[in-house]
């Protein structure tokens, strides 16, 4: 079985998707659609920058979504489709577009606002995120609890293979990183993010986004979406939407997502969009899986080779 997985914030780079747009009309049309949906030249920002504008959360989120959907549409046009989909944080929106839960143009406008709400939830400079390497989830939770002192600090991304990202109030994140080192962390890496995502400080953003998510025009997903919040397959639109509501202030349980995909029989993963961050994580979690990425025309042959004989409905799957 095949899973398509979609990257989240942090995978952006100026120029992503340009080669796809230049080579394939279906991809160029996707970027044109994004520009029309937002009423501005998002594609110019994606292809040409400047980087400091692309990395603003309210721009990054629709930009990554657009690249992922352009890449997905090309694969689908060539008969390359998944059995399951999943995405890391923002990538779960790309996964839902691919599954048909809601429309691309609605998703673009929504994630633009999502990015703004997340930036607004915590004043600039008051929140932080850091990656803890070399400790398990339980020990990282202990490090956060030991030093919270009434402030928010908790696991935000449970990425597997001894990598946990924490988020919260800036000083609390610093204290938790220091405590993690005393508990045996190999490294603590501050992350350059615009807000402390996936923690309780995002509750105001969740409250603003929830009614907009629930008001979306939706349809039944064509394939199940394995949700970040509980690593469970969402097979109807209402469940998929509620998972996105809860996701804003809840940790991304990526190791559990990949574990669930593996338990469902997935043997091949395609990272669809910019970068290879998720591919690296999957290789460490599901070691005997086939993992490929698709973000440029040069990647297409390897993807087609990896999926040969594995398409849904094929006798050899």
N, C-alpha and C positions, 0 to 999 in steps of 0.2 A: 504494500500500500504506500501511497505517496502523501506527504504533507507539504503544503506550501507555507512557509513561515515569513513573516513580514517585519522588517526592522523598525525600531523606534528612534526617538531623539538621541543624538550622538552619532548617528550614521551619516549625517549630512556633510556634503562638501561641495564647494563651488564647481560647477561643470558636470555634476551628476546628471545622468539621463540625456545629456546632449547627443552622445553618439547614437543612442536609440532613436531619438527624434530625427536625426539626420538620415538614418538608414531605413526607417520604417514609417510609412504614412500613418499607421494605426497609433503609433507612439506620438508622432507630431500632433495628431488630432486630439490626443488625450491632453497634451499640454495646452493646446488651444482652448479646449473645453475648460480647463482649470482657470485660464486667464479670463474667460467669459463669465464663469461662475462667480469669481471674486471681483470682477470689474477692474482688474489691474493686471499688469504684465508679470505675473508670478514667474513665468518661464524665463524671462530675462534675468530675474534675480537668481533663479536656480542655476542658469547656465553661466552668467557673467558676474554674479555678486553685486555689491561688495560683501565679503564674508561677514563683517560685523552686522549687516542687516539680515543676512540669511540665518545667522545663529540666534536671532531674537526668537523666543519661543513661539510667538504668534505667527511668525513667518516659517520657522523650521517645520512646524507640524503640517501645514498644508503642502509644503515643498516635498517632504518625504513621502507623504500620501500620494502626491501626483506622480512621483517617480515610480513608486511601487505599483500603482495601478497601470501606468503605461507599460511597465515590464510584464505585469500579469496579463494584460490584454493581448500582448504579442504572443505569449505562451499559449493562451487559450485559443487564439486564432489559428495556431498550428496543431490544435488537438491535444495540447499538453495541459491536463487538468488534474486537480488533487482529489484525494479521498477525504482529507481533513485540512482545515486551515487553522492557523494560530498567528498571533503577533505579539511582539514585546511592547507593552505600554501603548503608545500611539499606534503601533503596528496592528493592534487589534481592530482599529478602525479600517485599515487597509484590508484586513482579513474579512471583515464584514461586507465591505464593498465587493470583494472577490466572490464571496458566498451569495451575494444578492440580497442581503438583509436590508440595505438602504442604498440610495443612489449616490454616485460619485460626487455630483454637484452639491447635494445636501451635505455630504460628509466634509467636503472642502470648507464650506461655510461654517460648519459646526466646529471643526478642529481649529479653524482660525480663532473662533471665540473661545474655545477650550484653552488655547494657548494664552490668550489674553486674561482669562479668568485665573489661570494658574499663576501668571506673573503678578496679578493684582492681589492674590490671596495673602502674600507675605511681602512687606516692604523690602525693597532692594537692600541687600547686605545683611538682612536679619536671618536668613535661612542658609543652609548649606547641605551638601551631600558629599559622601566620601566612600570609596571602595575599600573594603576590608578583605585582604587576601590571606588565606591560610588558616582560617577558623571555620568551624561549622556553624549552622544557623543558630543552634541553641546557645553556643558560647558567645556569639555576637549579640544575641538578645540579652544575655547576662551582662555583657559589657555596657549595653545601653541602660539597662535597669539600674546598674550599680552607680551610675553617675548622672542620671537624669535630673535629680534635684528639683523636681517640679516642672521641668521643661520637656518639650517634645523631642524625643530622639528614638528612632526605631528602624528596623529593617525596611527598606523600600523595594529592593530587587533581590530575590533569592535566586541567584543565577547558576548555582551549582559549582561543583569542583572547587569548593573552598573560596568562592567569591560571593560576598554579600555586600550590597550597597546600602548605606544607612542615610537617613535624612532627618532633618529637624531644625531646631534653633541652632544658630551658628556656634555658639559657645558650647552647647551640649554635644554637638557633633564632634567638636575638637576634643572634648573630655572623653567621649566614647572611643574615639580613635586612640587616644593615649591609653585608656584602660584595655582596649583590645590588644595593644602591643604587650602590655604586662601579662595578658592571658595567652600570649604566644602567636599573635598575628605576625605573618611574614612581612607584610607591607600594609601601610595605610596611605591611600592616594586621594587627596582632595580632588573633587570633580568640578569642572567649570560649567555649572548649570545655573540657569537664571532663577530657579525656584527649587524649594525642597519637595520634590514630587513624591507621591505615594506615601504620605504620612498624614497624621491628624491635622497638620497645619493646612492641608488642602481641603478641609471640610467646607470652607466658604465657596471654593470653586465648585465642589460637588453640588452644593445647594443651588448654585446658579445654573449649572449645566443640566441637572437632572430633568427639569421640566422641558427643556429643549430636546433632550434625547427622547423623552417619552412622547413628544409631539411629532417626531419624524414619521414620514410615510415609510412603511416597512413591508417586507414580503418574507415568506418563509425561506430560510437559508437553503441553498442547493446542497451544501455539504455542512457537516457540523463544525462549529467553531469551538476550539478548546480555550476556555476563558482564563485570563490571568488570575482572577480573584480566587478561584477554587479548583482550577485544572479539570473542570467538568465540561463535557461536550454540550454546547447549546444548540438545540435542534429546532427551536422556534424563535421567532423574532422577539417576543416579549422577554424571554430568558436572556437572549443576547444583549438586549438593551439594558436590562437590569445589571448584568455583569459589567457593562461599560460605566454605569452610574457608580457602582461600588468601587470600580477600579481606581477612580481619581484619588481616593485617600487610603487605599489598601495596597499592601505590597504586591509586586509582580512575582508570582510564584513560578518562575521560568523552569527551574529544575523539575518541578512537579508537572508542568505542562508537557515537557518533553517525555517525562516518565509515563504520562497518560497516553501520549501518542504511541510510544513504544508498546505499551500494554494493549493498545487497540490493533496492533499488527503493522504499524508503520515501519518500513525498512529504508525508505528513501526520503530525504528532506531537500527541498529547494528553497534557499533564501532568495526572496523576490524583491529586488530594489537595490538601494545603494549600500555598498559595503559588504563585509563578511563577518561582522561581529557575532551574529547569531550562529553562523556556521561553526565558528570556533567553539562556542559554548556547547552546541549539540554534539560535536565530536568528543567532548570530554564527558558528556552525560550518557550518550547512547553510542558506545565505542564501536560497535560492529555495524553501525548504519552507514549507508551511502549518503554523503552530504555534498551538495553542489550549490553554487550561487549564480544568480542571473541578474546582472545590472548593466552589461554592455553587450554589443553584438558578438564580441569575441567569446562570450560565455555560452552562446547558444548551442554549439555543437556538443559540448560536454553535457549540457542539460538534456539534450535529446538522446544522447547515448545512455545517460543514467536512467532515463525514464522508458527506454525501449522495452516493450513487453510488460510495463507496469501500469499502464493507464487504467483508470476505473472501467470495469466491464470487460477488460481483457482477460482471457482465460489464464494467462500466466501470472496474474497479479498475486 
